[in-house]
Amino acid sequence: MRLRRVRLSYKGRTLVEEPGRRKLLETEGDLELFCDLPVNLDASAIQRELSAQMPLYDRERLEFPSGLGSMMLDLGEPIGLLYGASNLLEYPIWSLTHTELIESFLAQMQLNYLAEYRFMLERNAADVYFLVGSELASPPLVSPATFRRWIVPFARELIELIHAHGKLVIQHYHGQIREVLPDFRSMGPDGLHTIEAPPIGNCTLTQAFETVGDRIALIGNIQYDDFRSYTQAEMREAVRRVIREAGGRRLVLSPSAGPYEDTISENAIRNYLIFMETGWAEGKA
């Protein structure tokens, strides 16, 4: 078996990741070295790197059937790199012991991301931007207070920048959203995906609408596993149930995620078609 290692060396110290065996950040010392790594803040260097990637992106954009929707771009958020590199058994502890160090790191990363977002926005690269970081530092993994320090100010600044260029923002969040739902209202996205009722999450669409009112369009919500397991009759009823609960409020009907597999079953394919057909029919009724 071939094992792929990642090695980062800085100031005479080395971080090592071995997929399936060791995360890049396992100890406090690893975290402290990682947060001390230099962040690229050279706008011209960032522009050169992104410019090299634009031809591939432009080819994909030309292939997109514009009459059927809009391009949506996910550039990431500051928390993503830290979360992906961390041992998630230690990560919640660091939110208590190293919160200021991590905030300083996130602030540096934010400057890098702002440069990337400005580059894409100035080139009219997409109509919608998809922010996925909020679920990576939220309850019950870390406290609501940590969410408000590691997520809210950085997301709000990105959203304000995107809106200043006349584009839309969708934030993505799986899990226990009810306690932090008011914070999404303060961040100000145009849409929020996805609201999950118990037992998967802890918030119904009704409860979510009570919190956000008409300020945010809610996007959801048929669970991905339901597409694989439901009969066609069950899928029709699930779609109708979501539309009934929305009661004419701002809802974009959507799966919660997926598909993840390279190929999906015939039953899942049929259910995707039933999902779209029923949503179209019921939404116009």
Steps between C-alpha positions, in 0.01 A plus 500: 500500500629847411468753782486867407661728758475878525801678653521869588828635638549845653753647742670164542180314592288268289134409487407161354165364386441132420145450368309252712770501769592851600354843439733788431405659834501255791656698785502853637851537362378402154222759522736774616744432214217482246357834611849651470536398133517801264180575309521627143373858510668613176204604285702480178616145581144397582379652173766316299403167657129552440558630147672171417188312609249720318518332155378170646227676694394701196468178295275353767295818511446487123374142534239602758144531358433859608130470424464238773663684788802698620862420569574459873856530626648363825831671582511393863520680835785551750391221734519230231876450496525476880206262532624270225848477651392439861445195714133560582541355849745780579334776296222569757759521778706750300187714469534550877877508543621670180207709384696826463781330305244345266313829458825669399566223247146529361542877467813446288323240288208739452731749327602229255138402435391860451761533224373181334135606521578845360683343206203279410238766566677756282495245216131423542590135550167390652156624594488313833768428761475194727647532851555168677709593806231563761438133582871448572503696827154464650311326783533235628861473376584843643297755695267763353747760629776342288267498199447872546875565515633257236217515246267798523732802446690338214189374321327835545793683337505258204124528456515880506773493234299264279186710538697816416566343160132422446532123549311256722618283792385161622636369829513125558457336839427142605397408853396675820418844364220621727718663767704700249225574249470866613868542411426411138246780496775737616743370235239578235517231229233482232444127556573238766547132419393279675250494789484151654228388739556233767644239509762622247504859623311698763295757308185469293421726206221655709743588779753636251246725330400634843860612550600631157161618377524606137858628524661172385373243252517152655631226274397137557421246591480136399775291660744342258445150639129538426573517128661157527240335725157657434238360268368741238185552706706579809711749306191679366359531851833620641515781243138596566566502874791744464299731275202490738720586796654794313149633449589739217802648679845534339601140432730347238425128481824304515667175606703530819818377324647264243518294300838375621542182296644477150176324396160502667226237503204491265274561800692816592481623138123447497467682830698800373260522207197464731651767728526749213165415343311521830678817606416666168136395515443579866697823489276636225179388673 
